[in-house]
Amino acid sequence: MPGDGKAPAYGTHGVTMKQANQTSKAVSRRTFLKQAGLMAGTAIALPQFVPARALGRDGAVAPSERIVLGAIGIGNRGNYVLDCFLPEPGVQFVAICDVRAERRLAVKKKADTRYGNQDCAMYRDMHELLARPDIDAVLIATGPNWHATASMLAAEAGKDVYCEKPCTRNIAQSFALAETFRRTGRVFQAGTQRRSLPNFALACELAQRGKLGRLQALHAHPMGLTTIMSGWLPAEPEPPKDQVDWDLYLGPAAWRPYNKKLLNAFHFEKGGGFVGGFGGGGCLEWGSHCVDLCQWANNADNTAAVEYWPEGKELHARYANGVKLVMRNDGWLPLGSCPVRFEGDSGWVETGDNGEMVANPTTLIAGPRPRIAGYPANFHVRDFLNCVRTRGKTRADADAACWSHVTCHAANIALFLNRKVKYDPAKNEFVGDAEANRLRSEALREPWRS
């Protein structure tokens, strides 16, 4: 059901976030080692011989730099991203949590085969995984109905988070996600891996640095431009809980009877959609990537567009600086999926997933440059791991993810209402529009609601 737009205080099995934060101040492994080293140094000053491998020499990773990783909700996409984590030096994968037994077993087999042991732990309930003090970071690749809630629970438990997209279900949850990671000081990386690919980064840099002249328009490929209310599929016999925990699969989403098709998070026909669905819906699915890149190009990682309206087969928006955002599915150059185009008053650039770029004037992209086809996540994963170690800011941190998702959610609201809406980013409200404001949030199912 629509709410009042205020960010809810998400709870954990009846426990509020505040209570969870008070009871889960686990010291990270790296912090413990540093503190232990300091105490040892003040206790006695005797010569100590430390093996080179323990210091990270000889190509090894020092224990203080090792990242212990867990994963929550690993299906097709999650398996791919996990495969990007596993070969990285210093990453030790120790635990899988999934509500589906077949997926738990498959990931355990992958990890145990890699390490030559039987040590990968399996959990059905993420709270048990998050309670482990040895885990530094988690990969979250559940269905979108869980992304934000699981990420915030992980942050409250002292974990850094790499989360697949879409990262949030609505505008209010976008702000709650950003606030949680600011308050807890945890590292967050949204799975918008195109921010770490050279062709997209160069296109955004050209826009940001004025190489296109004064920026006029940003074009994004949303793929989906329809919004539907989530519905029910015919009820089917519910599997045993140890095979599929349907209640945990639903999580914060509104209850509905079990249907095997709904286990596919991207089943949009009746199970996904706008409010209370399992998928992104509207422009959010691909917009999590393409609109996110437009935000980056416009130096708008701390704001959202202020006007939104449907226009024919397109969805348009305008930022406070006058730059226009055009979400369209047609008229793209053959540059692969997830294309974006940035236009200024003296030039333009367009690129997509095949790694190629087209620009006018051509001198904008002249000279040697790396070309990486497809949309690999390896570089994005490495950026995350580096920030876990250095406590730096990732390329797609919680604030950037918040605002790109707010722009997508607000655009979906205009699409759903089929009219123009005006949004005030400073106040987080639609201007003089009670109907639109009710769609900023939605009720969460117990025990995850405020």
C-alpha positions as CSV (number, residue, x, y, z in Angstrom):
1,M,0.0,0.0,0.0
2,P,1.3,3.5,-0.6
3,G,2.7,5.3,2.4
4,D,3.5,8.8,3.4
5,G,7.0,9.0,1.8
6,K,8.9,8.9,5.1
7,A,11.8,6.5,5.3
8,P,10.7,3.6,7.5
9,A,12.8,2.2,10.3
10,Y,13.4,-1.3,9.1
11,G,13.4,-4.0,11.8
12,T,14.9,-7.4,12.0
13,H,12.4,-10.1,13.2
14,G,10.7,-7.6,15.5
15,V,14.0,-5.9,16.5
16,T,14.4,-2.3,15.4
17,M,17.5,-1.1,13.6
18,K,18.5,0.9,16.6
19,Q,18.4,-2.2,18.8
20,A,20.3,-4.2,16.2
21,N,22.9,-1.6,16.0
22,Q,23.4,-1.6,19.8
23,T,23.8,-5.4,19.9
24,S,25.9,-6.0,16.9
25,K,29.0,-3.8,17.2
26,A,31.3,-6.6,16.1
27,V,34.9,-5.7,15.6
28,S,36.1,-6.5,12.1
29,R,38.9,-8.9,11.6
30,R,41.2,-6.2,10.3
31,T,40.4,-3.9,13.2
32,F,41.0,-6.7,15.7
33,L,44.4,-7.5,14.2
34,K,45.4,-3.8,14.3
35,Q,44.3,-3.4,17.9
36,A,46.0,-6.6,18.9
37,G,49.2,-5.5,17.3
38,L,49.1,-2.2,19.1
39,M,48.5,-3.9,22.5
40,A,51.3,-6.4,21.8
41,G,53.7,-3.5,20.9
42,T,53.0,-1.8,24.3
43,A,53.3,-4.9,26.3
44,I,56.9,-5.9,25.6
45,A,59.7,-4.8,23.2
46,L,61.4,-8.0,22.0
47,P,62.6,-8.8,18.5
48,Q,60.0,-10.7,16.6
49,F,60.6,-12.7,13.4
50,V,57.5,-12.5,11.2
51,P,57.3,-14.7,8.0
52,A,57.4,-12.6,4.8
53,R,54.1,-14.2,3.7
54,A,52.4,-12.8,6.9
55,L,53.4,-9.3,5.8
56,G,52.0,-9.7,2.3
57,R,55.4,-10.2,0.6
58,D,56.2,-12.9,-2.0
59,G,52.9,-12.2,-3.7
60,A,50.8,-13.3,-0.7
61,V,48.1,-11.2,1.0
62,A,48.7,-10.3,4.6
63,P,46.1,-11.6,7.0
64,S,45.2,-8.0,7.9
65,E,44.3,-7.4,4.3
66,R,42.3,-10.5,3.7
67,I,38.6,-10.1,3.1
68,V,36.3,-12.7,4.4
69,L,33.2,-12.8,2.2
70,G,29.7,-14.2,2.5
71,A,26.9,-14.2,0.0
72,I,23.1,-13.8,0.2
73,G,20.7,-14.9,-2.5
74,I,22.9,-16.4,-5.3
75,G,21.2,-17.3,-8.6
76,N,22.3,-16.7,-12.1
77,R,23.5,-13.1,-11.8
78,G,24.8,-13.7,-8.3
79,N,26.9,-16.7,-9.5
80,Y,28.5,-14.6,-12.1
81,V,29.4,-11.8,-9.7
82,L,30.6,-14.4,-7.1
83,D,32.9,-15.8,-9.9
84,C,34.4,-12.3,-10.2
85,F,35.1,-12.2,-6.4
86,L,36.6,-15.7,-6.0
87,P,39.8,-15.3,-8.0
88,E,40.7,-11.9,-6.4
89,P,43.8,-12.1,-4.2
90,G,43.0,-12.1,-0.5
91,V,39.3,-12.9,-0.8
92,Q,38.1,-15.9,1.3
93,F,34.5,-17.0,0.6
94,V,33.1,-18.8,3.7
95,A,29.3,-18.8,3.7
96,I,26.2,-18.8,1.5
97,C,22.7,-17.9,2.5
98,D,19.7,-18.6,0.2
99,V,16.1,-19.5,0.8
100,R,16.4,-22.2,-1.8
101,A,18.2,-25.4,-0.9
102,E,19.3,-26.2,-4.4
103,R,21.1,-22.8,-4.7
104,R,22.7,-23.2,-1.2
105,L,24.1,-26.6,-2.2
106,A,25.3,-25.4,-5.6
107,V,27.2,-22.5,-4.2
108,K,28.7,-24.6,-1.4
109,K,29.9,-27.1,-4.0
110,K,31.5,-24.3,-6.0
111,A,33.3,-22.9,-2.9
112,D,34.4,-26.3,-1.5
113,T,35.7,-27.4,-4.9
114,R,37.7,-24.2,-5.2
115,Y,39.3,-24.5,-1.7
116,G,39.6,-28.3,-1.5
117,N,37.6,-28.5,1.7
118,Q,34.1,-28.7,3.1
119,D,34.2,-25.5,5.0
120,C,31.6,-23.3,3.2
121,A,28.7,-22.9,5.6
122,M,25.1,-22.8,4.5
123,Y,22.2,-20.7,5.9
124,R,18.6,-20.2,5.1
125,D,18.1,-17.1,7.2
126,M,20.5,-14.1,6.5
127,H,20.5,-13.1,10.2
128,E,22.6,-16.1,11.0
129,L,25.2,-15.3,8.4
130,L,25.3,-11.6,9.4
131,A,25.8,-12.6,13.0
132,R,29.2,-14.1,12.2
133,P,32.0,-11.7,13.4
134,D,34.6,-13.2,11.0
135,I,32.7,-12.0,7.9
136,D,33.9,-8.6,6.6
137,A,31.7,-8.2,3.5
138,V,28.7,-9.6,1.7
139,L,27.5,-10.0,-1.8
140,I,23.8,-9.5,-2.0
141,A,22.1,-10.8,-5.2
142,T,18.6,-11.6,-4.0
143,G,15.5,-10.6,-5.8
144,P,15.0,-6.8,-5.8
145,N,12.4,-7.0,-3.1
146,W,15.2,-7.8,-0.6
147,H,18.1,-5.7,-1.9
148,A,17.8,-2.6,0.3
149,T,16.5,-4.3,3.4
150,A,19.3,-6.9,3.3
151,S,21.9,-4.2,2.6
152,M,20.8,-2.2,5.6
153,L,20.7,-5.2,7.9
154,A,24.3,-6.1,6.7
155,A,25.5,-2.5,7.4
156,E,24.0,-2.6,10.9
157,A,25.8,-5.9,11.5
158,G,29.1,-4.2,10.6
159,K,29.5,-5.7,7.0
160,D,30.5,-3.9,3.8
161,V,28.1,-4.6,1.0
162,Y,28.2,-5.2,-2.8
163,C,24.6,-5.2,-3.8
164,E,23.0,-6.0,-7.2
165,K,20.5,-3.6,-8.7
166,P,17.8,-2.3,-8.6
167,C,19.0,-1.4,-5.1
168,T,15.7,0.0,-3.7
169,R,12.0,-0.4,-4.1
170,N,10.9,3.2,-3.8
171,I,12.0,6.8,-3.1
172,A,11.8,6.5,0.7
173,Q,13.9,3.3,0.8
174,S,16.5,5.0,-1.4
175,F,17.1,7.6,1.3
176,A,17.0,5.1,4.1
177,L,19.7,3.1,2.3
178,A,22.0,6.1,1.9
179,E,21.4,7.3,5.5
180,T,22.2,3.8,6.9
181,F,25.6,3.6,5.2
182,R,26.5,7.1,6.1
183,R,25.7,6.5,9.8
184,T,27.4,3.1,10.0
185,G,30.4,4.0,8.0
186,R,30.2,0.8,6.0
187,V,31.4,0.5,2.3
188,F,28.6,0.1,-0.3
189,Q,28.9,-0.7,-4.0
190,A,25.8,-0.8,-6.2
191,G,26.1,-3.4,-8.9
192,T,26.1,-0.7,-11.6
193,Q,29.3,-2.0,-13.1
194,R,29.3,0.2,-16.1
195,R,30.7,3.0,-13.9
196,S,33.9,0.9,-13.9
197,L,34.2,0.4,-17.7
198,P,36.4,2.7,-19.8
199,N,34.0,3.6,-22.6
200,F,31.3,4.7,-20.3
201,A,33.7,6.4,-17.9
202,L,35.2,8.4,-20.9
203,A,31.8,9.4,-22.2
204,C,30.9,10.7,-18.7
205,E,34.2,12.5,-18.4
206,L,33.6,14.3,-21.7
207,A,30.3,15.5,-20.4
208,Q,31.5,16.5,-17.0
209,R,34.6,18.4,-18.2
210,G,32.7,20.5,-20.8
211,K,34.3,18.8,-23.8
212,L,30.8,18.7,-25.4
213,G,30.2,22.3,-24.6
214,R,27.3,23.3,-22.4
215,L,25.5,20.1,-21.7
216,Q,22.0,20.0,-23.2
217,A,20.5,16.5,-23.1
218,L,21.2,13.0,-21.7
219,H,19.7,10.0,-23.4
220,A,19.2,6.7,-21.6
221,H,17.8,3.3,-22.7
222,P,15.3,2.2,-20.1
223,M,14.2,-1.0,-21.9
224,G,10.9,-1.1,-20.0
225,L,8.4,1.8,-20.2
226,T,5.3,0.3,-18.6
227,T,4.3,0.2,-15.0
228,I,1.9,-2.4,-13.5
229,M,0.6,-3.0,-10.1
230,S,1.9,-6.3,-8.7
231,G,-0.6,-9.2,-8.8
232,W,-1.1,-12.8,-7.8
233,L,-0.5,-15.9,-9.8
234,P,-2.6,-19.0,-9.1
235,A,-1.7,-20.7,-5.8
236,E,0.4,-23.8,-5.9
237,P,1.3,-26.2,-3.2
238,E,4.1,-24.6,-1.1
239,P,7.3,-26.6,-0.9
240,P,8.8,-27.7,2.4
241,K,10.5,-24.8,4.2
242,D,13.9,-26.5,4.0
243,Q,13.6,-26.6,0.2
244,V,12.1,-23.2,-0.4
245,D,11.3,-20.8,2.5
246,W,8.5,-18.9,0.8
247,D,8.0,-16.5,3.7
248,L,11.7,-15.5,3.7
249,Y,11.6,-15.2,-0.1
250,L,8.8,-12.7,0.1
251,G,10.6,-10.8,2.9
252,P,9.3,-7.2,3.1
253,A,7.1,-7.6,0.0
254,A,3.3,-8.0,0.4
255,W,2.2,-11.6,0.9
256,R,0.9,-13.6,-1.9
257,P,0.4,-17.4,-2.4
258,Y,3.3,-19.5,-3.6
259,N,3.7,-19.9,-7.3
260,K,6.9,-21.3,-8.8
261,K,7.1,-18.6,-11.5
262,L,7.4,-16.0,-8.8
263,L,10.7,-17.5,-7.7
264,N,12.1,-15.8,-10.8
265,A,12.6,-12.3,-9.7
266,F,12.2,-11.0,-13.2
267,H,8.8,-12.4,-13.9
268,F,7.1,-9.1,-14.7
269,E,3.8,-10.3,-16.3
270,K,1.9,-10.4,-13.0
271,G,4.4,-10.8,-10.2
272,G,6.6,-7.8,-10.7
273,G,6.0,-4.2,-11.4
274,F,5.5,-0.9,-9.7
275,V,4.4,-1.1,-6.1
276,G,5.0,-4.3,-4.1
277,G,6.4,-6.3,-7.0
278,F,9.5,-8.4,-7.1
279,G,11.2,-6.7,-10.1
280,G,12.2,-3.2,-11.0
281,G,9.3,-2.3,-13.2
282,G,9.1,0.7,-15.6
283,C,12.4,2.4,-16.3
284,L,14.1,1.1,-13.1
285,E,15.5,-2.2,-14.3
286,W,17.8,-0.9,-17.1
287,G,17.5,2.6,-15.7
288,S,19.6,1.5,-12.7
289,H,22.4,1.4,-15.2
290,C,21.6,3.9,-18.0
291,V,20.0,6.7,-15.9
292,D,22.7,6.2,-13.3
293,L,25.3,6.9,-16.1
294,C,23.3,10.0,-17.0
295,Q,23.4,11.2,-13.4
296,W,27.1,10.7,-13.3
297,A,27.6,12.6,-16.6
298,N,25.6,15.5,-15.3
299,N,27.5,15.7,-12.0
300,A,24.2,14.8,-10.3
301,D,25.2,12.1,-7.9
302,N,23.8,14.2,-5.1
303,T,20.4,15.2,-6.6
304,A,17.6,14.1,-8.9
305,A,15.7,15.6,-11.8
306,V,13.0,18.1,-10.8
307,E,10.4,17.5,-13.5
308,Y,9.1,14.3,-15.2
309,W,6.6,13.7,-17.9
310,P,5.6,11.0,-20.5
311,E,6.0,12.2,-24.1
312,G,4.8,9.8,-26.8
313,K,6.8,6.6,-26.5
314,E,9.4,8.3,-24.4
315,L,9.7,9.4,-20.8
316,H,11.3,12.9,-20.2
317,A,12.8,14.6,-17.2
318,R,14.6,17.9,-16.5
319,Y,17.3,18.8,-13.9
320,A,17.5,22.0,-12.1
321,N,20.5,23.1,-14.2
322,G,18.3,22.8,-17.3
323,V,19.7,19.6,-18.7
324,K,17.1,17.3,-20.2
325,L,16.9,13.5,-19.6
326,V,15.3,11.5,-22.4
327,M,14.5,7.8,-21.7
328,R,13.8,6.1,-25.0
329,N,14.0,2.6,-26.5
330,D,14.3,3.6,-30.2
331,G,16.8,5.4,-32.4
332,W,20.1,4.1,-31.0
333,L,23.3,3.5,-32.9
334,P,24.3,-0.2,-33.1
335,L,26.6,-0.1,-30.1
336,G,25.2,-2.9,-28.0
337,S,22.9,-3.0,-25.0
338,C,22.6,-0.3,-22.3
339,P,23.4,2.6,-24.6
340,V,23.7,6.2,-23.5
341,R,24.1,9.5,-25.4
342,F,25.3,12.8,-24.1
343,E,24.7,16.0,-26.1
344,G,26.2,19.5,-25.6
345,D,26.0,22.6,-27.7
346,S,29.3,21.8,-29.4
347,G,29.4,18.0,-29.6
348,W,28.0,14.7,-28.6
349,V,29.1,11.1,-27.7
350,E,27.3,7.8,-27.7
351,T,28.4,4.4,-26.4
352,G,27.1,1.0,-25.4
353,D,28.0,-2.4,-24.2
354,N,30.1,-3.4,-27.3
355,G,32.8,-1.0,-26.0
356,E,32.8,1.2,-29.1
357,M,32.2,4.9,-29.0
358,V,30.9,7.3,-31.7
359,A,31.4,11.1,-31.2
360,N,31.1,14.4,-33.1
361,P,33.6,15.8,-33.5
362,T,35.6,12.6,-33.8
363,T,38.6,14.2,-32.2
364,L,36.8,13.8,-28.9
365,I,37.7,10.1,-28.8
366,A,40.8,10.1,-31.0
367,G,43.9,8.2,-29.9
368,P,44.4,4.8,-28.3
369,R,42.1,3.7,-25.6
370,P,41.0,0.4,-24.0
371,R,37.9,-1.3,-25.5
372,I,36.2,-3.8,-23.4
373,A,33.1,-5.5,-24.9
374,G,30.2,-6.8,-22.8
375,Y,29.7,-5.6,-19.3
376,P,32.1,-7.4,-17.0
377,A,31.9,-6.8,-13.3
378,N,35.6,-7.6,-12.5
379,F,36.7,-4.0,-12.4
380,H,33.7,-3.0,-10.3
381,V,34.4,-5.8,-7.9
382,R,38.1,-4.8,-7.6
383,D,37.0,-1.2,-6.9
384,F,34.8,-2.5,-4.1
385,L,37.6,-4.7,-2.6
386,N,40.1,-1.8,-2.7
387,C,37.6,0.4,-0.9
388,V,37.0,-2.3,1.7
389,R,40.7,-2.3,2.5
390,T,41.2,1.5,2.3
391,R,37.8,2.6,3.6
392,G,37.5,4.8,0.5
393,K,34.5,5.8,-1.6
394,T,33.4,3.4,-4.2
395,R,32.4,4.4,-7.7
396,A,28.7,3.6,-7.0
397,D,28.4,4.3,-3.3
398,A,25.1,4.5,-1.4
399,D,24.6,8.2,-2.1
400,A,25.0,7.9,-5.8
401,A,22.8,4.8,-5.9
402,C,20.2,6.7,-3.8
403,W,19.9,9.6,-6.2
404,S,19.9,7.6,-9.5
405,H,17.2,5.4,-8.0
406,V,15.2,8.4,-6.9
407,T,15.3,9.7,-10.5
408,C,14.1,6.3,-11.8
409,H,11.3,6.0,-9.1
410,A,10.1,9.5,-9.7
411,A,10.0,8.9,-13.5
412,N,8.0,5.7,-12.9
413,I,5.5,7.7,-10.8
414,A,5.0,10.1,-13.7
415,L,4.7,7.2,-16.1
416,F,2.2,5.4,-13.8
417,L,0.1,8.6,-13.3
418,N,0.5,9.4,-17.0
419,R,1.1,13.1,-16.4
420,K,3.7,15.6,-15.4
421,V,5.1,15.7,-11.9
422,K,7.4,18.1,-10.2
423,Y,9.8,16.9,-7.5
424,D,11.8,18.9,-4.9
425,P,15.0,16.9,-4.1
426,A,15.7,19.1,-1.1
427,K,12.4,18.3,0.6
428,N,11.9,14.9,-0.9
429,E,8.4,15.6,-2.0
430,F,6.4,16.2,-5.2
431,V,5.3,19.8,-5.3
432,G,1.6,20.2,-4.5
433,D,0.9,16.6,-5.6
434,A,-0.7,14.4,-2.9
435,E,-1.3,11.6,-5.3
436,A,2.3,11.4,-6.3
437,N,3.6,11.8,-2.8
438,R,1.6,8.8,-1.6
439,L,3.7,6.7,-4.1
440,R,7.1,7.7,-2.5
441,S,6.9,4.7,-0.2
442,E,5.0,1.5,0.5
443,A,4.1,-0.5,3.5
444,L,6.5,-3.3,4.5
445,R,5.2,-6.7,5.7
446,E,5.9,-7.6,9.3
447,P,8.4,-8.1,10.8
448,W,10.3,-5.8,8.5
449,R,8.0,-2.8,8.7
450,S,8.5,0.1,11.1
